Amino acid sequence: MVVIIITPVAGVDALTLYDKIKAEIKSTEEYGLEWQETCKVDENKIFTSFTIGELADFHEEVMDWLEMMEDEVAKTHITFQAVME
């Protein structure tokens, strides 16, 4: 489980961006990436979480993709990360 704050670029709607992230950032079936269905938005920052298989490299499967969305994502911040078996 990873808890993350995603800050959109100025002028980008947080809820619209979150819908796009959930639709576009997916992993292989074996890693089972699942985004939290809804998110909290505060001061146009997205507060959410996702789960992904313990063998997955979440930086490669998620964070690199968020970095490639630089026109819409200003920054990200991991607030909690845990591996559950």
N, C-alpha and C positions, 0 to 999 in steps of 0.2 A: 504494500500500500504506500502510495506517495500522496502527500498533501501539498498543494502548490498554489501560489498566487501568480496570476497572469495579468500583467498591466498592458492594456491596449495602447496603441499609438493614439495621440490626441485626435479626436474626430471619429474614431472607430467605436461603434456601439459594442459594449461588452457582451450583451446577450447574443447578438448576431455573431460575434466572433466565437463565442463558446459553441454555438450550434455548428459553425464551420469547423472548428477544431474537432468536435466529436465525429463529424461526418468524414473528415479527411485524414485524421491521424488514427490509423488502425495498425495493428501488428499482425503477424502471422497467427494462424489459428492455434498453433502450439503454445504461444505466449499468452493468449487470451486477454489482451488489453481491454479493459472495461472502464469507461469514464463514468463518473457519478452522473446520474440522469439530469439533475438540476444543479445549479451553482448559486452561490451567494454573490451578489454584486454590491460593493460598497465603494463609494468615491470612484466609480468606473473601473474598479479592480475586480477580477474574477477570483473567487475563493472556491476551490474545488479539490477533488481527489480522483485518483484512478488506481486500479489494481492491474497488475501484470505478473506473469509467471516468474518464479524465482530464478529461473535460468536465463531470463531475458536481460539484455543490457538496456535498461530503460533510457539511458542517455541516447543510445543509438535509435531505439524504437520510438521515443517521444521527444526528448529535449532537442535533438538535432533537427527534427521536423519543425518544432516551434521556432528555432533560430532561423530556419529558412522562410518563416512568415514575417520577416523583418519589416515589411511594409505595414503590417497590422499589429504585431506584437512588439511592444517597447522593451519589456523585460519580464523575466520570470524569477520566482523565488521559491525554492523548496523549503517548506516549513517542518515537514516530518516525513520520515522514510523508515519503513520496517519490512522485514521479510517474515512471512508467516508460512509455516509448513502445514 
